[in-house]
Amino acid sequence: MSDLRPDVIFVIDGAVWRDFQELRERWEEPLCIGLRDECVRNIRSAIRAGKPDVATHWLRVQKFALAYGLSWVSAVEVDGILIRESPKMCVLRYPEDRDLKRVPIEAR
């Protein structure tokens, strides 16, 4: 069981977190096909409108939703602030916050 330690945090900006939260509230689950489809619609709409930065933003929201829904992460770092949505469980070993592996969610 010592290998089951959530030692990763995803690093995103506040705009990605805000839009992810809104979509998750509407769809109730980050892995919901409706959430994914809404991100894809926003990406395509931004591309058609000639707004690559907006398309990149929605791609990051989509990638974060997928990664966050699938992964056991310790926390999310939003604009430098650590957010823990789930309390630490006593059966797992957690590294100190400073030792957590930070994984930026990028649009690549």
N, C-alpha and C positions, 0 to 999 in steps of 0.2 A: 504494500500500500504506500510505501514511501515515495514511489515514483508518481503517484497521483497528486501532484502539487501544482496548483494553478500559479505558475510563475510568469505569466504574460499579462501585460495590459495593452490594450489598443489605444493608440494616440490619434485623436481627431480634433477638429476645431469646433467651436460652438455652433456654427451654422449647420454642420453635418449632424451634430447631436440633436439640435432643435428639430430639424426636419425628420430625423429618425424617430424621435419621440412622438411627433405628431402622427407619423405613419403607423407606428406601433400601436398607438392608442386607437387609431381608426381600425386597424386590421387585427389587433390583439396578439399578434405573433410575428416575430421578425422573419420567420421562414415561410410566411404565408405567400401564396402565389399572387394574391391581390396586391400586396406590398411591392413585390418584385415588378409586377406589371405597371404599377403606378410610377415606379422609378424609371422604367423603360420608356413609358409615355413622356415623362418629363425630359429625359435625355433626348429623345427624338424631336420633341417640340423645340428644345433649345438649339439643336443642330439645324433644324429648318429655319429658325429665327436668326441664325448666324451668331449665336452666343456660345462659343466653345467653353468659356469659363463656367457658365451655368450647366452645360452638359457634363463637364468634369465634376462639378459639385454633386450632381445627381448620381453619377457613376460611383463616386465615393460613398454616398449614402447607401446605394445598393450593395456595394462590396462590404461595407461595415455591417449592414443588416445580416448578410449571409454569414460573415465571419463570426459575428457576435452571437447569432442564433446557433451556430454549430460548435463553437469553441467553449471550453471551460476556462474562462479568464478570471483573474483576480479582481480586476477593476478596469475602468476606462479613464484615460486622462483627457480631459476636455479643456483646451486652452490653459494647460498647465495645472489644472485642478483635478485631483484624484477622486473619482466617484465610484463607490462600491454599492451596487444595487442589491447584492446578496451578502449576508454576514459571513464571516469566516467560519468554516465548519471545523469542529474540534478533531475530526478524524483525519484531516489533511495537514500536511506541513506547508507552511507558507514562508517564503523568504521575506526578509525585511523589505519594506517598500522601496528603499533605495537600490535593492538588488533585483527588483522585478525587471524582466526583459520588456522593453518598450517596442511595440510594433506599430509603426505608422501605417494608417490605411491610406493608400495612394490610388490614383486613378489609372494605374498601368495595368 
